[in-house]
Amino acid sequence: MPTRGVRGELSEWGARAVAHGSRLPASTAGLLIGVTLALSWVSTSAFGGTASVPPHAFYVPIMIAGLRFGAAGALGASLASTLLAGPMSYAEVASRTPQPLSDWAVRGVFFVLVGQALTAMVGLRTAGLHAELEDLRATRRLWAALDGDRFSLRYQPIVSLRRGGRIVGAEALVRLEEPDGVTVGPDQFVPEAERTGMIRAIGAWVLLEACRQCARWRDEGLLEEGFRLHVNVSPLELDSATFVEQVQVTLRASDLDPGMLCIEITEHAIAQDSERFLDTLHQLHRLGVSLALDDYGTGHAGLGQLQRLPVDVVKIDQSFVTGLDERRDRAVITQHVTSLARSLGLVTIAEGVERAQEAAAVERLGCDLVQGYHFGRPMGADQFTLALAAEGAGARDGATPGAPATAPGAPG
């Protein structure tokens, strides 16, 4: 785990200090404001009066009140400070000379204005520090999970209907086991991993672990010819100047042929800024790695972008596949996508196929491959190994493949 450095520690200390200050119990904050008001009043008199020492110490209780109670609290502390630093304080203590009304009135106006301005600025900064503190906590949680081997992979089969439902690929899906033992999906931790930048470390682990597992299946003779391992990649990973090198190192370390790896990036990320990733995608393609456009149909990527991008696979989003056999509009969209992909020489994968009727519909519409609960839920490496072995045994025995690939006892 890399050190975050002095700057990170100081940022966390500052964030904690402000966060704790804004969450002080009301009674404690009120006592603190009262004490600092009294000390400010006493110190002003002790140093000879307002003519000798400007009563700037009163800004301390004003800030405390603003931090804990907001603008209303700052206003109350400002009025109390005006009273204490005005008619209740001498201009010169030794001669008991009172202050002119104009002096303490102007001072009171400044107390109010400066108090409100400081409260507004602190409020803005406090919101930022709260967010920074949450990010620091999230980073620590995710590092602890990575160091503690609490991330794991599930593999969902990708099957070919033309080959009778044989497994021709797998998508690696990451899971996180929380300290209480509950396993959660990526939607529960990927957003904060992307926000904190931890997605790069987690993504590197996922890529290496998945490639090593795929190499083991290959060495055991369990994989179909042309089998591809699909790994999802965040735009933040693609943005890294070292990502292509990371993929090369991972392939060498796992002894996996580049042609067996397919990197998936969402259509939404590509549609937002395809130029941003174009060079990286071309470099990956030159390595021999396949590229898939995930969730196609949700990000408004146009035909022009599809033609320029070095993608090999288009994954039709589940929203178009669900109820495909009953919804003519979805059937029209799916047929359009498959025809477009075929004209560009791309492979299509229908995602989220959960019923036999949907499987029949996507096959009829020309989809090359399918993925979904009807053919296999995401499962651990051991269960996926059993599914591959059972399929191989069935082929040797002359059985007709095509049954759902989930191994007995595999988790959903």
C-alpha positions as CSV (number, residue, x, y, z in Angstrom):
1,M,0.0,0.0,0.0
2,P,1.7,3.3,-1.1
3,T,2.0,6.1,1.5
4,R,-0.1,9.1,1.0
5,G,2.5,11.5,2.3
6,V,2.5,14.4,4.7
7,R,0.1,16.5,2.5
8,G,-2.5,13.7,2.6
9,E,-2.1,13.4,6.4
10,L,-2.5,17.1,6.9
11,S,-5.5,17.3,4.6
12,E,-7.1,14.5,6.6
13,W,-6.3,16.3,9.9
14,G,-7.8,19.5,8.7
15,A,-10.9,17.8,7.4
16,R,-11.4,16.0,10.6
17,A,-10.9,19.1,12.7
18,V,-13.5,21.1,10.7
19,A,-15.8,18.2,10.6
20,H,-15.6,17.6,14.3
21,G,-16.1,21.3,15.0
22,S,-19.3,21.5,12.9
23,R,-20.6,18.4,14.8
24,L,-19.9,19.6,18.4
25,P,-22.9,19.1,20.7
26,A,-24.9,22.3,21.0
27,S,-24.2,22.6,24.8
28,T,-20.5,22.2,24.3
29,A,-20.4,24.7,21.4
30,G,-22.5,27.2,23.5
31,L,-20.2,26.9,26.4
32,L,-17.1,27.4,24.2
33,I,-18.7,30.5,22.6
34,G,-19.5,31.9,26.1
35,V,-16.0,31.2,27.4
36,T,-14.3,32.8,24.4
37,L,-16.6,35.8,24.6
38,A,-15.7,36.3,28.2
39,L,-12.0,35.8,27.6
40,S,-12.1,38.4,24.7
41,W,-13.8,40.9,26.9
42,V,-11.4,40.4,29.8
43,S,-8.3,40.5,27.6
44,T,-9.5,43.8,26.0
45,S,-9.8,45.4,29.4
46,A,-6.6,43.8,30.7
47,F,-4.6,45.5,27.9
48,G,-6.0,48.9,28.6
49,G,-9.2,49.2,26.6
50,T,-10.3,49.4,23.0
51,A,-8.3,52.5,22.3
52,S,-5.1,50.5,23.0
53,V,-6.0,47.1,21.7
54,P,-8.6,46.6,18.9
55,P,-11.0,43.9,20.1
56,H,-10.2,41.4,17.3
57,A,-10.4,38.5,19.7
58,F,-14.2,38.6,19.4
59,Y,-13.9,37.2,15.9
60,V,-13.0,33.8,17.5
61,P,-16.4,33.2,19.2
62,I,-18.1,34.6,16.1
63,M,-16.4,32.0,13.9
64,I,-17.1,29.2,16.4
65,A,-20.8,30.1,16.4
66,G,-20.9,30.3,12.6
67,L,-19.2,26.9,12.2
68,R,-21.6,25.2,14.6
69,F,-24.9,27.1,14.2
70,G,-24.5,28.7,10.8
71,A,-25.4,32.3,9.9
72,A,-27.9,32.7,12.7
73,G,-25.3,31.6,15.3
74,A,-22.7,34.0,13.8
75,L,-25.3,36.9,14.0
76,G,-26.0,36.2,17.6
77,A,-22.3,36.0,18.5
78,S,-21.7,39.2,16.5
79,L,-24.4,41.1,18.5
80,A,-23.1,39.8,21.8
81,S,-19.6,40.8,20.8
82,T,-20.9,44.3,19.8
83,L,-22.4,44.7,23.3
84,L,-19.3,43.5,25.1
85,A,-16.8,45.4,23.0
86,G,-19.0,48.5,22.9
87,P,-20.9,49.9,25.8
88,M,-19.5,47.3,28.2
89,S,-15.8,48.2,27.5
90,Y,-13.9,51.4,28.2
91,A,-11.9,53.1,25.5
92,E,-9.3,53.7,28.3
93,V,-9.6,51.5,31.4
94,A,-7.2,53.6,33.4
95,S,-9.3,56.8,33.1
96,R,-12.6,55.0,32.7
97,T,-13.2,56.8,29.4
98,P,-16.3,55.4,27.6
99,Q,-16.3,54.8,23.9
100,P,-18.0,57.1,21.5
101,L,-21.3,55.6,20.1
102,S,-20.0,55.8,16.6
103,D,-16.9,53.7,17.4
104,W,-18.7,50.7,18.8
105,A,-21.6,51.0,16.3
106,V,-19.1,50.8,13.4
107,R,-17.4,47.9,15.2
108,G,-20.7,46.1,15.5
109,V,-21.4,46.5,11.8
110,F,-18.0,45.0,11.1
111,F,-18.6,42.1,13.5
112,V,-21.9,41.3,11.7
113,L,-20.5,41.6,8.2
114,V,-17.3,39.8,8.7
115,G,-19.0,37.1,10.8
116,Q,-21.5,36.4,8.0
117,A,-18.8,36.4,5.3
118,L,-16.5,34.1,7.3
119,T,-19.5,31.8,8.0
120,A,-20.3,31.6,4.3
121,M,-16.7,30.9,3.4
122,V,-16.2,28.3,6.1
123,G,-19.5,26.7,5.1
124,L,-18.3,26.2,1.5
125,R,-14.9,24.9,2.7
126,T,-16.6,22.6,5.3
127,A,-18.7,21.0,2.6
128,G,-15.5,20.4,0.5
129,L,-13.7,19.0,3.6
130,H,-16.5,16.7,4.4
131,A,-16.3,15.3,0.9
132,E,-12.6,15.1,1.1
133,L,-12.8,13.2,4.4
134,E,-15.3,10.8,2.9
135,D,-13.0,10.2,0.0
136,L,-10.1,9.5,2.4
137,R,-12.1,7.1,4.3
138,A,-13.3,5.4,1.1
139,T,-9.7,5.1,0.0
140,R,-8.6,3.5,3.2
141,R,-11.5,1.1,3.1
142,L,-10.7,0.0,-0.5
143,W,-7.0,-0.3,0.2
144,A,-7.8,-2.5,3.3
145,A,-10.1,-4.7,1.1
146,L,-7.4,-5.0,-1.5
147,D,-4.7,-5.8,1.0
148,G,-7.0,-8.2,2.8
149,D,-7.9,-10.2,-0.3
150,R,-11.5,-9.3,0.1
151,F,-12.0,-8.7,-3.6
152,S,-13.0,-11.7,-5.7
153,L,-14.1,-12.5,-9.2
154,R,-17.1,-14.1,-10.7
155,Y,-17.3,-15.4,-14.3
156,Q,-20.4,-15.3,-16.4
157,P,-20.5,-17.5,-19.5
158,I,-20.8,-16.1,-23.0
159,V,-22.2,-18.8,-25.3
160,S,-22.6,-19.3,-29.0
161,L,-26.1,-20.3,-30.2
162,R,-24.6,-21.3,-33.5
163,R,-22.5,-23.9,-31.7
164,G,-25.4,-25.2,-29.7
165,G,-24.9,-23.1,-26.6
166,R,-21.3,-23.9,-26.1
167,I,-19.2,-21.6,-23.8
168,V,-16.9,-19.4,-26.0
169,G,-16.1,-16.7,-23.5
170,A,-16.5,-15.4,-20.0
171,E,-17.0,-11.9,-18.5
172,A,-15.0,-11.3,-15.3
173,L,-17.1,-9.5,-12.7
174,V,-15.6,-8.2,-9.5
175,R,-17.2,-8.6,-6.1
176,L,-16.3,-7.1,-2.6
177,E,-16.7,-8.9,0.7
178,E,-17.5,-6.4,3.4
179,P,-16.0,-6.8,6.9
180,D,-19.4,-8.2,8.0
181,G,-19.1,-11.0,5.5
182,V,-21.8,-9.6,3.0
183,T,-20.7,-9.7,-0.6
184,V,-21.6,-6.7,-2.7
185,G,-21.6,-6.0,-6.4
186,P,-19.6,-3.4,-8.3
187,D,-22.4,-0.9,-8.2
188,Q,-21.8,-0.6,-4.4
189,F,-18.1,0.3,-4.6
190,V,-17.0,1.2,-8.2
191,P,-18.5,4.8,-8.0
192,E,-16.4,5.7,-5.0
193,A,-13.4,3.8,-6.4
194,E,-13.6,6.0,-9.5
195,R,-14.1,9.1,-7.5
196,T,-11.0,8.4,-5.3
197,G,-8.9,7.0,-8.1
198,M,-8.7,3.6,-6.4
199,I,-10.3,2.1,-9.6
200,R,-6.8,1.9,-11.1
201,A,-5.4,-0.3,-8.4
202,I,-8.6,-2.5,-8.2
203,G,-8.7,-2.7,-12.0
204,A,-5.1,-3.8,-12.2
205,W,-5.8,-6.6,-9.7
206,V,-8.9,-7.7,-11.6
207,L,-7.0,-7.8,-14.9
208,L,-4.1,-9.9,-13.5
209,E,-6.3,-12.3,-11.6
210,A,-8.7,-12.9,-14.5
211,C,-5.8,-13.4,-17.0
212,R,-4.1,-15.9,-14.6
213,Q,-7.4,-17.8,-14.2
214,C,-8.0,-17.9,-18.0
215,A,-4.4,-19.2,-18.5
216,R,-5.1,-22.0,-16.0
217,W,-8.3,-23.0,-17.9
218,R,-6.3,-23.0,-21.1
219,D,-3.5,-25.2,-19.7
220,E,-6.1,-27.7,-18.4
221,G,-7.5,-28.0,-21.9
222,L,-11.0,-26.7,-20.9
223,L,-11.4,-23.9,-23.4
224,E,-13.1,-23.8,-26.8
225,E,-11.0,-22.5,-29.7
226,G,-11.5,-18.8,-29.9
227,F,-12.4,-18.4,-26.2
228,R,-12.2,-14.8,-25.0
229,L,-12.0,-13.5,-21.5
230,H,-13.9,-10.2,-21.2
231,V,-12.7,-7.6,-18.6
232,N,-14.4,-4.3,-17.9
233,V,-12.2,-1.2,-17.9
234,S,-13.0,2.2,-16.4
235,P,-12.4,5.3,-18.5
236,L,-10.0,6.4,-15.7
237,E,-7.9,3.3,-16.4
238,L,-7.8,4.1,-20.1
239,D,-6.8,7.6,-19.3
240,S,-3.6,6.4,-17.6
241,A,-0.5,6.9,-19.7
242,T,0.8,3.5,-18.5
243,F,-2.4,1.5,-19.2
244,V,-1.2,-0.2,-22.4
245,E,2.1,-1.1,-20.7
246,Q,0.2,-2.5,-17.8
247,V,-1.8,-4.7,-20.1
248,Q,1.4,-5.9,-21.8
249,V,3.0,-6.7,-18.4
250,T,-0.1,-8.5,-17.2
251,L,-0.3,-10.7,-20.3
252,R,3.4,-11.6,-19.9
253,A,3.0,-12.3,-16.2
254,S,0.0,-14.5,-16.8
255,D,1.3,-16.1,-20.0
256,L,-1.9,-15.4,-21.7
257,D,-2.1,-14.8,-25.5
258,P,-3.4,-11.3,-26.3
259,G,-6.0,-12.7,-28.6
260,M,-7.7,-14.4,-25.6
261,L,-8.3,-11.0,-23.9
262,C,-11.2,-8.7,-24.7
263,I,-11.3,-5.3,-23.0
264,E,-14.8,-3.8,-22.5
265,I,-15.5,-0.1,-22.3
266,T,-19.0,1.3,-22.0
267,E,-20.6,3.1,-25.0
268,H,-21.5,6.0,-22.7
269,A,-17.8,6.7,-22.0
270,I,-16.9,6.5,-25.7
271,A,-19.9,8.7,-26.8
272,Q,-18.9,11.4,-24.4
273,D,-15.3,11.8,-25.7
274,S,-14.1,9.1,-28.2
275,E,-11.0,11.2,-29.2
276,R,-9.8,11.0,-25.6
277,F,-9.4,7.2,-25.8
278,L,-8.7,6.7,-29.5
279,D,-4.9,6.4,-29.3
280,T,-5.0,4.0,-26.3
281,L,-7.6,1.8,-28.0
282,H,-5.5,1.6,-31.2
283,Q,-2.4,0.7,-29.2
284,L,-4.4,-2.1,-27.4
285,H,-5.7,-3.4,-30.8
286,R,-2.2,-3.5,-32.2
287,L,-1.2,-5.7,-29.3
288,G,-3.8,-8.2,-30.5
289,V,-6.3,-7.5,-27.7
290,S,-9.9,-7.5,-28.7
291,L,-12.1,-4.5,-27.8
292,A,-15.8,-4.6,-27.0
293,L,-18.3,-1.7,-26.8
294,D,-20.4,-2.5,-23.8
295,D,-24.1,-1.4,-23.1
296,Y,-24.5,-0.5,-26.8
297,G,-27.6,1.6,-27.4
298,T,-27.5,3.6,-24.1
299,G,-24.8,6.1,-24.9
300,H,-25.8,7.4,-28.3
301,A,-22.6,6.4,-30.1
302,G,-23.1,7.1,-33.8
303,L,-22.2,5.1,-36.9
304,G,-19.3,7.4,-37.5
305,Q,-17.8,6.6,-34.1
306,L,-18.3,2.9,-34.6
307,Q,-16.4,3.1,-37.9
308,R,-13.5,5.0,-36.4
309,L,-13.1,2.9,-33.2
310,P,-11.0,-0.2,-33.4
311,V,-13.7,-2.3,-31.7
312,D,-14.4,-6.0,-32.5
313,V,-17.5,-6.6,-30.4
314,V,-20.7,-4.8,-29.8
315,K,-22.7,-5.8,-26.7
316,I,-26.4,-5.0,-27.0
317,D,-27.6,-3.6,-23.7
318,Q,-30.0,-5.7,-21.6
319,S,-32.7,-2.9,-21.8
320,F,-33.2,-3.9,-25.5
321,V,-33.1,-7.6,-24.8
322,T,-35.5,-7.9,-21.9
323,G,-39.0,-8.8,-23.4
324,L,-37.5,-8.8,-26.9
325,D,-39.9,-11.6,-27.9
326,E,-42.9,-9.4,-26.9
327,R,-41.8,-5.9,-27.8
328,R,-41.6,-5.2,-31.5
329,D,-39.7,-1.9,-31.0
330,R,-37.0,-3.7,-29.2
331,A,-36.8,-6.3,-31.9
332,V,-36.4,-3.6,-34.5
333,I,-33.6,-2.0,-32.6
334,T,-31.8,-5.2,-32.0
335,Q,-32.1,-6.3,-35.6
336,H,-30.8,-2.9,-36.7
337,V,-27.8,-3.2,-34.4
338,T,-26.9,-6.7,-35.5
339,S,-27.2,-5.7,-39.2
340,L,-25.1,-2.7,-38.6
341,A,-22.4,-4.7,-36.7
342,R,-22.4,-7.4,-39.4
343,S,-21.9,-4.8,-42.1
344,L,-18.8,-3.5,-40.2
345,G,-17.5,-7.0,-39.5
346,L,-18.2,-6.9,-35.8
347,V,-19.4,-9.6,-33.4
348,T,-22.6,-9.0,-31.5
349,I,-23.4,-10.2,-28.0
350,A,-26.9,-9.9,-26.5
351,E,-26.7,-9.2,-22.8
352,G,-29.2,-10.1,-20.1
353,V,-30.9,-13.0,-21.8
354,E,-32.9,-14.5,-19.0
355,R,-35.7,-16.5,-20.8
356,A,-35.7,-19.2,-23.5
357,Q,-38.1,-17.0,-25.5
358,E,-35.5,-14.1,-25.5
359,A,-32.7,-16.5,-26.5
360,A,-34.8,-17.7,-29.5
361,A,-35.6,-14.2,-30.5
362,V,-32.0,-12.9,-30.4
363,E,-30.9,-16.0,-32.4
364,R,-33.6,-15.3,-34.9
365,L,-32.5,-11.7,-35.2
366,G,-28.9,-12.7,-36.0
367,C,-27.0,-12.1,-32.7
368,D,-23.7,-14.1,-32.7
369,L,-23.3,-14.7,-29.0
370,V,-25.5,-14.4,-25.9
371,Q,-25.0,-13.8,-22.2
372,G,-27.4,-13.9,-19.3
373,Y,-29.0,-15.9,-16.5
374,H,-30.7,-18.3,-18.9
375,F,-27.3,-19.6,-19.9
376,G,-25.4,-19.1,-16.6
377,R,-25.2,-16.8,-13.6
378,P,-21.9,-15.2,-12.5
379,M,-20.0,-17.9,-10.6
380,G,-16.7,-18.4,-8.9
381,A,-13.7,-19.8,-10.7
382,D,-14.2,-23.3,-9.2
383,Q,-17.8,-23.5,-10.4
384,F,-16.9,-22.1,-13.8
385,T,-14.2,-24.8,-14.1
386,L,-16.9,-27.5,-13.4
387,A,-19.1,-26.0,-16.0
388,L,-16.3,-26.1,-18.6
389,A,-15.4,-29.6,-17.6
390,A,-19.0,-30.8,-17.8
391,E,-19.4,-29.2,-21.2
392,G,-16.2,-30.9,-22.4
393,A,-17.3,-34.3,-21.1
394,G,-20.7,-33.9,-22.8
395,A,-19.1,-33.1,-26.1
396,R,-16.8,-36.2,-25.8
397,D,-19.9,-38.4,-25.0
398,G,-21.7,-37.1,-28.0
399,A,-24.3,-35.2,-25.9
400,T,-26.0,-32.1,-27.4
401,P,-24.8,-29.0,-25.6
402,G,-27.1,-26.1,-25.0
403,A,-28.3,-26.5,-21.4
404,P,-27.7,-23.5,-19.0
405,A,-24.0,-23.5,-18.1
406,T,-24.4,-22.8,-14.4
407,A,-22.6,-25.6,-12.5
408,P,-24.5,-27.4,-9.8
409,G,-24.4,-25.3,-6.6
410,A,-23.0,-22.2,-8.3
411,P,-24.0,-19.0,-6.6
412,G,-26.1,-16.4,-8.4
